């Protein structure tokens, strides 16, 4: 008998899929199934000579297929069955005997990321909609929620308990429908899970590592070696671990040490071990490969040489980008070291790509600029953004403490046209138009006046520029801002005017709403809640009015335009509420939309209050859009009386948002507090100011890691202190210490607000 080799060698290459192979499901001793971006599930069977043949192709998904699981033979499935999950939100149960769909399981609101079967035959599916569903005989028995992000992976323990991994960076263990344990340790999405026989749980993460955990939550091993996202992990009965990554490698690990790296001509999406110890890999080139240590199952010399030649050609093609040797570039670990100065460029290796980053000294992080399509020599003169080269890519901070936006510009382009397009794409107020144009002219050395092209301002209805507070254009990537340093003055407080959430992806909102409507219509128990064709037509007409922002001053919204929206907001299940809340958010920006809701409140039918109360229920998207709707209620004076009257209830509705794990929710809540501070200062409402001050203090301390959220909370506190009405209370609450901690912050804008607060406390 030939001795087993120490490394895996190519055994078989299986062709059939037309696009990426995304998932593998082992089916007993000599079969396995694969799911692909080509929307099919395929079953491969080995003969007595270990030659795998394509036996079945199952067609039914309408988008790419990811996870696949095996249903062992039973009375219902004499030849066995398969379960697959897809981007189309469906879980499909297949009968292998005839390749037909037995059940199409509907209920998930987003991509299905993982499927498993327990010992009782129940199916568990995980989804990007943050939930896990349990199915039996085609019916959903329960929905499990607990993760604060998309659920990416599931594995069942021998004890019957379930383990899940999520984009919230945690791993949870469930007993029945109750989460009994949460593991934290990964710094990014937990993408893959597997069992390590008789030891514990393996996890693969976007942070580039694989971890081995005990069932009690202790980290037993950490395996680091991949240079990009790790998508999957598996373990053999002998204790060998395999992982697949975006770096085009399947790595083999023994006792925590990488003992082999198997190169692939593309991303390795999934890995699985067969009962005989062979390893299967799913690759983005559409090929399934089997690897073995058994000399009797190794591919022929001709096939091995052909694969090596193919791999060599792939490496040659991807190795050089404009003269850059990608393999010689540093990996993502280089981003752990801060830049030496603001705007410092760094090019690293991410999978097969060279990606450029710029050091953002203000945010103390590396901003991703985009993929480098030429070499570093050309990059310095021709920066890249989203894979496209420009003469200039500027770093622009519209407001102190706000996020940095990338402004691309090519010489010869009309800066007015560039400004219009950029402001719309970045969801920024069009009133900044003239400042953007002047910034471009100053930082590109152009002194020739450009011809202004007309643009109808959505706030004034006219084409003239309406001046507002001058934004603080910061740090051009290639040219320094021309601003002159100022002596210290209070630049940030007191805040004047309201902040709004005033942009929307209307097509995406309507698409999601129609998807939810179809789900309701397909179920007899909820059919009455769905909109009919005429109602959908009316809703589209309303959205068309809202979409035409430049004509808000002339367009008309009537009560009949809100009938369908009100039906959705008050009757639909809260799990389906968020696209309707997004429409509400924009409706409140329309003058007549705000007036209609104000009239309802005055008549005793406070629909808006009912809706915001419903928005407090899961999922988190409801809270986010509910708060944003409340923020937009400050836009028009006709609703400001309403937000004042309902101040305590609105702040109570969303009070737990200040500790949310979701940054966007905290930012929205801090914006709500900031708007309230402006209005309460105007109305000299001392009791309201005290309530808002107390809430803002909870979010303004150094424990708040998001600079935008902390900045807005500090501006709220500072504005209330500057007003003087609650200054003595602020001193009692030790706002001085808060100001001192803000001054010590490395974030310039946060530090400056701290100085402003300290000034007004004197």
VOGU-3710 file (C-alpha; in Angstrom, 3 decimals, decimal comma):
1> xxxxxxxxxx> 0,000/0,000/0,000  1,292/3,422/-0,941  1,908/5,749/1,949  -0,379/8,767/2,285  1,234/12,034/1,143  1,848/14,844/3,604  0,162/17,471/1,374  -3,020/17,625/-0,643  -2,654/17,267/-4,388  -5,137/17,817/-7,182
11> xxxxxxxxxx> -7,453/14,865/-7,687  -10,310/16,067/-9,914  -11,554/19,255/-11,600  -15,304/19,280/-12,155  -16,745/21,485/-14,862  -20,435/22,285/-15,261  -21,227/25,514/-13,493  -21,175/28,625/-15,648  -20,261/31,066/-12,866  -18,803/31,181/-9,323
21> xxxxxxxxxx> -19,334/28,077/-7,219  -20,482/29,501/-3,885  -21,448/26,569/-1,643  -20,771/22,863/-1,068  -22,908/20,282/0,717  -21,500/16,796/1,374  -24,100/14,085/0,738  -23,065/10,865/2,411  -20,077/8,802/1,330  -19,662/9,481/-2,386
31> xxxxxxxxxx> -21,798/12,485/-3,303  -21,767/16,199/-2,841  -23,836/19,117/-4,107  -22,806/22,626/-5,137  -24,635/25,933/-5,421  -23,557/28,575/-7,895  -23,999/32,127/-9,041  -25,427/30,580/-12,233  -28,652/29,972/-10,184  -28,327/26,172/-10,234
41> xxxxxxxxxx> -27,728/23,387/-7,715  -25,716/20,459/-9,059  -25,189/16,982/-7,632  -21,894/15,184/-8,238  -21,493/11,416/-7,737  -18,278/9,337/-7,651  -18,013/5,962/-9,327  -15,948/3,033/-8,021  -12,823/4,600/-9,558  -13,465/7,887/-7,798
51> xxxxxxxxxx> -14,377/9,685/-11,019  -17,018/12,303/-10,202  -19,836/12,750/-12,664  -22,547/15,393/-12,819  -25,714/13,447/-11,986  -28,388/16,115/-11,429  -28,913/19,808/-12,151  -31,663/21,560/-10,217  -33,088/24,798/-11,582  -35,518/26,987/-9,658
61> xxxxxxxxxx> -33,714/29,836/-7,943  -34,027/33,226/-9,624  -30,682/34,535/-8,367  -27,384/33,066/-7,281  -27,340/30,063/-4,966  -25,053/29,921/-1,950  -25,430/27,315/0,819  -26,456/23,712/0,161  -27,330/21,046/2,767  -28,061/17,314/2,545
71> xxxxxxxxxx> -31,289/15,619/3,606  -30,507/11,916/4,237  -32,834/9,284/2,713  -36,168/8,979/4,507  -39,747/7,976/3,849  -40,360/11,369/2,270  -37,076/11,339/0,354  -36,132/7,738/-0,533  -33,099/8,884/-2,527  -32,366/11,785/-0,225
81> xxxxxxxxxx> -32,948/15,500/-0,685  -31,185/18,837/-0,801  -31,848/22,219/0,736  -30,473/25,366/-0,894  -30,570/29,070/-0,081  -30,206/31,962/-2,468  -29,885/35,657/-3,066  -33,561/35,537/-4,113  -34,438/35,147/-0,359  -35,774/31,623/-0,991
91> xxxxxxxxxx> -35,005/28,334/0,729  -35,790/25,460/-1,662  -36,150/21,797/-0,691  -35,343/19,423/-3,582  -36,124/15,749/-4,140  -32,950/14,241/-5,595  -34,885/11,415/-7,246  -36,578/13,679/-9,798  -34,718/16,991/-9,240  -38,053/18,637/-8,436
101> xxxxxxxxxx> -38,864/21,286/-5,840  -40,781/19,845/-2,919  -41,060/23,085/-0,925  -40,246/26,685/-1,689  -39,871/28,371/1,679  -40,652/32,088/1,643  -40,297/34,521/4,491  -36,774/35,876/4,569  -36,466/39,499/3,500  -32,918/39,278/2,201
111> xxxxxxxxxx> -30,269/36,837/0,977  -30,200/33,388/2,594  -26,631/32,853/3,775  -26,665/29,430/5,449  -28,858/26,330/5,766  -28,546/23,320/8,089  -30,735/20,370/9,126  -31,031/19,128/12,696  -31,445/15,534/13,885  -35,254/15,829/13,746
121> xxxxxxxxxx> -35,185/16,939/10,115  -36,056/20,561/10,819  -34,407/23,078/8,487  -32,692/26,179/9,874  -31,875/29,083/7,567  -29,875/32,251/8,246  -30,267/35,482/6,350  -28,937/38,949/5,752  -32,255/40,125/7,269  -30,674/39,463/10,720
131> xxxxxxxxxx> -32,891/36,449/11,445  -32,783/32,659/11,661  -35,889/30,687/10,672  -36,857/27,130/11,582  -38,921/25,216/9,023  -40,797/21,911/9,102  -42,841/20,375/6,299  -42,758/23,600/4,347  -43,923/25,798/7,234  -42,000/28,331/9,292
141> xxxxxxxxxx> -42,245/27,272/12,935  -40,351/30,150/14,521  -38,127/33,147/13,839  -35,081/33,684/16,023  -33,645/37,172/16,426  -30,818/38,401/18,583  -27,929/39,341/16,326  -27,408/43,031/15,599  -26,470/42,437/11,988  -26,840/39,940/9,120
151> xxxxxxxxxx> -26,566/36,292/10,193  -23,917/34,663/8,002  -23,479/31,083/9,216  -25,099/28,265/11,191  -23,789/24,977/12,520  -25,471/22,420/14,793  -23,725/21,003/17,857  -24,002/17,265/18,665  -26,005/18,309/21,746  -28,697/19,771/19,486
161> xxxxxxxxxx> -27,808/23,367/20,262  -27,318/25,757/17,369  -24,362/28,094/16,744  -24,662/31,233/14,594  -22,149/33,779/13,326  -22,976/37,319/12,271  -21,778/40,581/10,764  -22,093/42,011/14,289  -18,761/40,186/14,916  -20,292/37,778/17,448
171> xxxxxxxxxx> -21,032/34,073/17,697  -24,159/32,963/19,543  -25,234/29,584/20,916  -28,975/28,892/20,986  -30,903/26,342/23,017  -34,287/26,113/21,420  -35,336/29,683/20,695  -33,205/31,215/23,447  -29,684/32,572/23,046  -27,721/31,119/25,971
181> xxxxxxxxxx> -24,211/32,327/25,158  -22,464/35,006/23,069  -18,795/34,894/22,041  -16,907/38,057/21,134  -13,406/38,212/19,752  -13,434/38,750/16,016  -13,058/42,363/14,902  -15,154/41,923/11,749  -17,932/39,772/10,264  -18,044/36,108/11,292
191> xxxxxxxxxx> -18,549/34,579/7,839  -18,140/30,822/8,315  -18,593/28,228/11,055  -17,713/24,547/11,406  -17,387/21,898/14,101  -13,984/20,676/15,230  -14,804/17,080/16,232  -14,601/16,522/19,992  -13,001/19,956/20,505  -15,212/22,941/19,751
201> xxxxxxxxxx> -16,294/25,454/17,148  -14,288/26,917/14,264  -15,028/30,396/12,902  -13,808/32,234/9,792  -13,908/36,007/9,685  -13,544/39,037/7,469  -10,774/40,095/9,853  -8,560/37,530/8,098  -8,385/35,026/10,941  -9,755/31,619/11,889
211> xxxxxxxxxx> -10,501/30,876/15,531  -11,130/27,690/17,465  -13,504/28,155/20,395  -14,526/25,912/23,238  -18,281/25,518/23,625  -18,035/27,685/26,730  -16,639/30,589/24,676  -12,885/30,424/25,326  -10,534/31,026/22,384  -8,375/27,907/22,113
221> xxxxxxxxxx> -6,462/28,813/18,934  -6,211/31,695/16,492  -4,968/30,923/12,996  -3,647/33,906/11,041  -2,129/33,706/7,576  -4,676/34,755/4,984  -4,190/38,231/3,525  -7,873/38,923/2,821  -11,388/37,995/3,955  -11,735/34,369/5,092
231> xxxxxxxxxx> -15,067/33,075/3,813  -15,164/29,500/5,047  -13,663/26,899/7,339  -13,998/23,122/7,701  -12,476/20,320/9,755  -11,834/16,655/9,016  -12,393/13,780/11,418  -8,598/13,574/11,832  -8,346/17,160/13,115  -7,084/18,822/9,928
241> xxxxxxxxxx> -8,589/22,289/9,328  -9,091/23,934/5,921  -10,063/27,509/5,110  -10,875/29,458/1,951  -10,292/33,134/1,303  -10,558/36,025/-1,091  -6,758/35,821/-1,366  -7,286/32,842/-3,757  -5,866/30,341/-1,283  -7,249/27,300/0,440
251> xxxxxxxxxx> -5,065/26,885/3,504  -4,595/23,648/5,445  -3,887/23,907/9,177  -2,579/21,413/11,711  -2,501/22,281/15,429  -2,982/25,955/14,610  -0,114/26,105/12,099  -0,550/26,511/8,351  1,045/23,474/6,735  -0,087/24,024/3,132
261> xxxxxxxxxx> -1,426/26,829/0,925  -3,269/25,628/-2,183  -3,423/28,310/-4,859  -6,568/28,793/-6,951  -7,316/30,882/-10,045  -9,883/32,922/-8,116  -11,575/33,422/-4,771  -12,177/30,281/-2,692  -15,801/30,573/-1,543  -16,222/27,270/0,292
271> xxxxxxxxxx> -14,300/24,220/1,494  -15,563/20,845/2,735  -13,978/17,524/3,702  -15,333/14,256/2,300  -15,634/11,197/4,597  -12,553/9,693/2,907  -10,443/12,731/3,910  -10,366/14,406/0,502  -10,896/18,168/0,365  -13,393/19,926/-1,951
281> xxxxxxxxxx> -12,989/23,595/-2,889  -15,490/25,929/-4,580  -13,862/28,623/-6,703  -14,980/31,833/-8,351  -13,780/30,515/-11,729  -16,809/28,177/-11,753  -14,781/24,989/-11,182  -15,164/22,520/-8,319  -11,896/20,864/-7,336  -11,194/17,765/-5,274
291> xxxxxxxxxx> -7,823/17,468/-3,500  -6,392/14,315/-1,961  -3,481/12,928/0,032  -4,100/9,421/-1,307  -1,628/8,718/-4,164  -4,181/6,431/-5,834  -6,601/9,314/-6,263  -4,157/11,963/-7,523  -4,910/13,440/-10,969  -2,911/12,326/-13,972
301> xxxxxxxxxx> 0,355/14,061/-14,756  -1,208/15,675/-17,836  -4,129/17,121/-15,859  -1,857/18,324/-13,065  0,483/20,033/-15,539  -2,463/21,618/-17,355  -3,756/23,012/-14,078  -0,326/24,335/-13,123  -0,084/26,060/-16,509  -3,542/27,555/-16,057
311> xxxxxxxxxx> -2,612/28,738/-12,571  0,654/30,209/-13,822  -1,162/32,132/-16,552  -3,646/33,425/-13,999  -0,855/34,532/-11,670  0,932/36,285/-14,519  -2,261/38,059/-15,517  -3,094/39,225/-12,004  0,363/39,671/-10,553  1,217/42,944/-12,268
321> xxxxxxxxxx> -0,966/46,038/-12,275  0,693/48,909/-14,077  4,107/47,620/-13,066  3,196/46,810/-9,479  4,034/43,336/-8,216  0,900/42,716/-6,169  2,373/39,772/-4,302  5,134/42,058/-2,994  2,711/44,638/-1,615  1,908/44,634/2,113
331> xxxxxxxxxx> -1,351/43,042/3,274  -4,142/44,567/5,334  -1,922/44,460/8,432  -0,241/47,595/7,090  -3,434/49,511/7,849  -2,848/48,943/11,557  -0,028/51,504/11,472  -1,066/55,196/11,354  0,053/57,430/8,486  2,903/59,890/8,987
341> xxxxxxxxxx> 0,835/62,844/7,738  -2,629/63,729/6,505  -3,145/62,574/2,924  -0,289/60,033/3,054  -0,909/57,341/0,409  -0,572/53,597/0,928  -1,093/50,779/-1,563  -1,799/47,310/-0,169  -2,734/43,881/-1,439  -6,362/42,795/-1,109
351> xxxxxxxxxx> -6,815/39,416/-2,774  -5,761/39,880/-6,415  -6,037/43,652/-6,282  -3,781/46,568/-5,413  -5,902/48,997/-3,392  -5,007/52,566/-2,489  -5,685/54,179/0,886  -5,194/57,729/2,130  -4,447/58,625/5,754  -7,209/60,733/7,286
361> xxxxxxxxxx> -5,541/62,446/10,250  -8,803/64,016/11,387  -10,645/60,678/11,684  -7,415/58,833/12,560  -8,037/56,101/9,995  -7,160/55,022/6,482  -9,763/56,024/3,889  -10,159/53,575/1,028  -9,636/55,477/-2,241  -10,050/52,621/-4,680
371> xxxxxxxxxx> -8,364/49,961/-6,753  -5,089/50,951/-8,405  -5,202/50,307/-12,124  -1,773/51,841/-12,849  1,449/51,710/-10,861  2,450/53,825/-7,859  4,354/56,242/-10,083  1,205/57,028/-12,031  -0,975/56,845/-8,939  0,595/59,908/-7,316
381> xxxxxxxxxx> -0,332/61,970/-10,372  -3,531/60,184/-11,348  -5,499/59,121/-8,263  -8,113/56,404/-8,512  -11,613/56,434/-7,015  -13,916/53,427/-7,309  -11,629/51,979/-9,973  -11,652/55,153/-12,134  -8,753/57,593/-12,538  -9,048/61,350/-12,140
391> xxxxxxxxxx> -6,717/64,341/-12,262  -7,720/65,157/-8,673  -9,481/63,376/-5,818  -10,060/65,770/-2,902  -10,861/64,888/0,713  -13,757/67,123/1,723  -15,315/67,478/5,192  -18,579/69,384/4,827  -19,095/69,943/8,541  -16,703/69,689/11,452
401> xxxxxxxxxx> -16,858/66,203/12,849  -18,649/64,984/9,764  -17,463/62,230/7,445  -14,845/62,872/4,778  -16,239/62,756/1,231  -14,212/62,041/-1,903  -14,599/64,711/-4,607  -13,170/63,608/-8,002  -12,392/66,139/-10,732  -10,763/66,148/-14,171
411> xxxxxxxxxx> -9,277/69,273/-15,724  -11,552/70,674/-18,405  -14,765/69,543/-16,713  -17,286/72,247/-15,879  -17,029/72,560/-12,057  -20,710/73,524/-11,813  -21,729/70,272/-13,510  -19,287/68,309/-11,341  -20,604/70,024/-8,193  -24,244/69,265/-9,055
421> xxxxxxxxxx> -23,558/65,599/-9,713  -21,335/65,191/-6,658  -23,705/66,867/-4,189  -26,563/64,636/-5,342  -24,488/61,449/-5,215  -23,158/62,276/-1,723  -26,591/63,248/-0,318  -25,397/66,798/0,450  -27,419/70,040/0,389  -27,437/71,714/-3,001
431> xxxxxxxxxx> -26,948/75,073/-1,278  -23,247/74,171/-1,016  -22,933/74,367/-4,792  -21,037/77,650/-5,081  -18,596/76,714/-2,325  -17,821/73,436/-4,118  -17,147/75,283/-7,361  -14,868/77,817/-5,667  -13,030/75,016/-3,866  -12,412/73,193/-7,167
441> xxxxxxxxxx> -11,160/76,358/-8,874  -8,831/77,276/-6,013  -7,333/73,819/-5,573  -6,841/73,056/-9,268  -5,177/76,392/-10,040  -7,915/77,523/-12,408  -8,497/81,261/-12,438  -10,668/81,475/-15,548  -14,349/81,985/-14,601  -16,542/79,072/-15,614
451> xxxxxxxxxx> -19,984/79,363/-17,161  -22,614/78,612/-14,544  -25,205/76,087/-15,666  -28,647/76,596/-14,103  -29,858/74,336/-11,342  -33,170/74,698/-9,539  -32,499/74,708/-5,812  -34,932/72,345/-4,009  -35,191/74,603/-0,957  -35,819/77,989/-2,615
461> xxxxxxxxxx> -37,343/76,844/-5,879  -35,088/79,261/-7,766  -31,858/78,907/-9,641  -29,910/81,443/-7,597  -27,492/80,355/-4,931  -28,940/80,761/-1,433  -26,085/81,321/1,018  -26,031/79,329/4,233  -23,299/78,669/6,757  -19,977/78,351/4,927
471> xxxxxxxxxx> -18,886/74,694/5,040  -15,379/73,905/6,221  -13,777/72,425/3,110  -10,851/70,460/4,449  -7,547/69,144/3,141  -7,479/68,553/-0,615  -5,793/65,241/-1,359  -3,401/66,806/-3,851  -3,610/70,491/-2,910  -3,879/72,072/0,488
481> xxxxxxxxxx> -6,977/74,080/1,346  -6,445/77,822/1,014  -8,138/78,657/4,325  -6,255/81,076/6,590  -5,795/79,946/10,210  -8,071/81,863/12,520  -7,570/82,948/16,083  -9,775/81,136/18,571  -13,468/81,974/18,422  -16,511/79,878/19,170
491> xxxxxxxxxx> -16,921/78,231/15,778  -19,271/75,406/16,642  -21,793/76,664/19,164  -24,480/77,736/19,515  -25,903/75,709/16,624  -28,195/77,546/14,224  -30,659/75,846/11,897  -31,800/72,237/11,589  -30,040/69,158/10,249  -32,095/66,886/7,980
501> xxxxxxxxxx> -31,987/63,486/6,310  -33,111/64,648/2,905  -32,017/62,183/0,230  -33,533/58,854/-0,781  -33,034/55,945/-3,167  -36,602/55,967/-4,447  -36,303/53,049/-6,861  -34,779/50,795/-4,199  -37,440/51,793/-1,676  -40,250/50,987/-4,090
511> xxxxxxxxxx> -38,647/47,714/-5,131  -38,386/46,555/-1,517  -41,940/47,685/-0,759  -43,315/45,798/-3,775  -41,410/42,695/-2,680  -42,962/42,867/0,779  -46,382/43,502/-0,757  -46,076/40,364/-2,904  -45,184/38,304/0,173  -48,277/39,542/2,001
521> xxxxxxxxxx> -50,511/38,945/-1,025  -49,260/35,357/-1,374  -50,381/34,443/2,164  -54,118/34,089/2,749  -53,775/35,267/6,351  -52,182/38,586/5,303  -53,646/39,091/1,839  -56,003/41,781/3,138  -53,057/43,928/4,206  -51,507/44,056/0,738
531> xxxxxxxxxx> -52,037/46,843/-1,777  -53,932/46,054/-4,972  -52,756/47,212/-8,397  -54,691/50,489/-8,199  -53,308/51,276/-4,753  -49,759/50,530/-5,914  -50,315/52,850/-8,863  -51,441/55,635/-6,511  -48,430/55,094/-4,266  -46,061/55,310/-7,239
541> xxxxxxxxxx> -47,714/58,582/-8,224  -47,122/59,945/-4,709  -43,466/58,887/-4,850  -43,126/60,643/-8,219  -44,230/63,871/-6,529  -41,745/63,357/-3,687  -38,976/62,480/-6,112  -39,298/65,803/-7,932  -37,679/67,792/-5,130  -36,937/70,837/-7,272
551> xxxxxxxxxx> -40,688/71,501/-7,624  -41,774/71,120/-4,008  -42,758/74,798/-4,103  -45,309/74,144/-6,873  -46,255/70,451/-6,577  -49,311/69,417/-4,619  -49,823/66,654/-2,056  -53,393/65,959/-0,996  -54,794/63,745/1,734  -55,681/61,145/-0,905
561> xxxxxxxxxx> -51,971/60,850/-1,748  -51,285/59,567/1,760  -54,051/56,938/1,965  -51,867/54,045/0,787  -48,842/55,196/2,793  -50,945/55,475/5,941  -52,311/51,950/5,352  -48,787/50,545/5,172  -47,554/52,430/8,217  -50,471/51,530/10,478
571> xxxxxxxxxx> -51,374/47,979/9,407  -48,348/46,209/7,984  -46,310/43,929/10,278  -43,507/45,907/11,875  -40,951/43,560/10,304  -41,966/44,964/6,899  -42,371/48,576/7,960  -39,038/50,197/7,104  -39,524/51,035/3,381  -42,799/52,783/4,259
581> xxxxxxxxxx> -41,006/54,686/7,030  -38,452/55,788/4,447  -41,271/57,219/2,318  -42,711/58,950/5,407  -39,304/60,496/6,106  -39,309/62,188/2,693  -43,016/63,068/2,835  -42,346/65,235/5,902  -39,917/67,328/3,842  -42,674/68,294/1,408
591> xxxxxxxxxx> -44,467/71,431/2,709  -47,918/69,973/2,146  -46,891/66,565/3,457  -45,872/68,170/6,751  -49,088/70,214/6,792  -51,304/67,156/6,269  -49,771/65,331/9,248  -50,036/68,481/11,367  -53,740/68,778/10,495  -54,366/65,161/11,470
601> xxxxxxxxxx> -52,728/65,782/14,854  -54,801/68,911/15,451  -58,005/67,022/14,604  -57,244/64,481/17,331  -56,001/61,745/14,982  -52,276/61,902/15,670  -51,237/59,407/13,027  -47,596/60,509/13,060  -47,246/59,784/16,773  -48,743/56,293/16,301
611> xxxxxxxxxx> -46,341/55,588/13,469  -43,240/56,661/15,397  -44,331/54,483/18,304  -44,561/51,493/15,940  -41,102/52,348/14,586  -39,609/51,491/17,975  -40,200/47,784/17,295  -37,594/45,559/15,569  -35,879/45,417/13,170  -33,294/48,138/13,804
621> xxxxxxxxxx> -34,046/49,632/10,376  -37,390/50,767/11,807  -35,705/52,677/14,612  -33,226/54,255/12,230  -35,850/55,474/9,780  -38,287/56,380/12,545  -35,731/58,712/14,125  -34,853/60,170/10,735  -38,545/60,862/10,120  -38,748/62,622/13,504
631> xxxxxxxxxx> -35,677/64,672/12,575  -37,280/65,724/9,278  -40,410/66,840/11,144  -38,331/69,887/12,167  -38,063/71,004/8,525  -41,303/73,029/8,338  -42,695/75,393/10,971  -46,144/73,823/10,631  -44,868/70,667/12,410  -42,527/72,302/14,938
641> xxxxxxxxxx> -45,405/72,889/17,324  -46,115/69,155/17,087  -42,507/68,111/17,825  -42,497/70,429/20,842  -45,811/69,123/22,156  -44,708/65,490/21,788  -41,119/66,049/22,886  -41,161/63,769/25,952  -42,876/60,907/24,119  -40,638/61,108/21,044
651> xxxxxxxxxx> -37,448/61,153/23,097  -38,767/58,302/25,236  -39,697/56,264/22,133  -36,081/56,281/20,978  -34,212/56,641/24,263  -32,552/53,215/24,040  -31,013/54,260/20,709  -28,256/56,128/22,530  -26,679/52,783/23,409  -27,419/51,044/20,099
661> xxxxxxxxxx> -24,607/49,012/18,582  -25,532/50,528/15,227  -23,577/53,709/14,532  -26,166/55,112/12,115  -28,894/54,838/14,738  -26,795/56,697/17,304  -25,959/59,398/14,764  -29,658/59,806/13,920  -30,586/60,053/17,623  -27,847/62,615/18,301
671> xxxxxxxxxx> -29,197/64,626/15,345  -32,682/64,504/16,867  -31,284/65,894/20,138  -29,384/68,616/18,273  -32,522/69,776/16,437  -34,475/69,768/19,690  -31,802/71,924/21,350  -32,102/74,552/18,594  -35,895/74,667/18,855  -36,006/74,612/22,671
681> xxxxxxxxxx> -33,520/77,476/22,845  -35,739/79,492/20,478  -38,831/78,825/22,606  -36,979/79,284/25,949  -38,341/75,938/27,195  -36,250/75,231/30,297  -37,819/71,857/31,142  -37,260/70,643/27,577  -33,670/71,873/27,585  -32,945/69,940/30,772
691> xxxxxxxxxx> -34,330/66,730/29,244  -32,295/67,132/26,057  -29,158/68,111/28,002  -29,435/64,965/30,106  -29,862/62,750/27,025  -27,004/64,403/25,121  -24,605/64,016/28,063  -25,052/60,233/27,806  -23,643/60,325/24,271  -21,027/63,076/24,491
701> xxxxxxxxxx> -18,408/61,309/26,580  -15,239/59,492/25,456  -17,101/56,153/25,545  -18,785/57,212/22,265  -16,407/55,951/19,594  -18,104/57,450/16,558  -16,761/60,999/16,000  -19,905/62,277/14,242  -22,188/61,110/17,019  -19,955/62,513/19,733
711> xxxxxxxxxx> -19,515/65,796/17,871  -23,262/66,366/17,469  -23,933/65,431/21,089  -21,253/67,860/22,267  -22,678/70,622/20,061  -26,084/69,965/21,641  -24,596/70,272/25,136  -22,572/73,340/24,157  -25,515/75,115/22,543  -27,627/74,625/25,668
721> xxxxxxxxxx> -24,775/75,831/27,890  -24,164/78,872/25,669  -27,847/79,795/25,905  -27,385/80,161/29,680  -30,810/78,941/30,765  -29,471/75,598/32,030  -25,858/76,630/32,621  -26,042/76,126/36,397  -27,559/72,669/35,932  -24,798/71,849/33,436
731> xxxxxxxxxx> -22,188/72,774/36,038  -23,907/70,516/38,574  -23,754/67,700/36,033  -19,993/68,236/35,722  -20,069/69,348/32,099  -16,653/70,908/32,753  -15,094/67,439/33,024  -16,868/66,481/29,809  -15,351/69,526/28,102  -11,898/68,614/29,411
741> xxxxxxxxxx> -12,171/65,072/28,024  -13,329/66,455/24,672  -10,362/68,840/24,511  -8,046/65,870/25,017  -9,628/64,018/22,080  -7,437/63,392/19,002  -10,424/64,427/16,864  -9,913/68,118/16,041  -13,600/68,964/15,770  -14,423/67,248/19,067
751> xxxxxxxxxx> -11,525/69,017/20,771  -12,655/72,386/19,406  -16,212/71,927/20,690  -14,739/71,073/24,087  -12,902/74,406/24,068  -16,112/76,205/23,050  -18,018/74,599/25,949  -15,241/75,477/28,364  -15,355/79,092/27,151  -19,127/79,397/27,777
761> xx> -18,861/77,746/31,197  -16,653/80,595/32,453
//
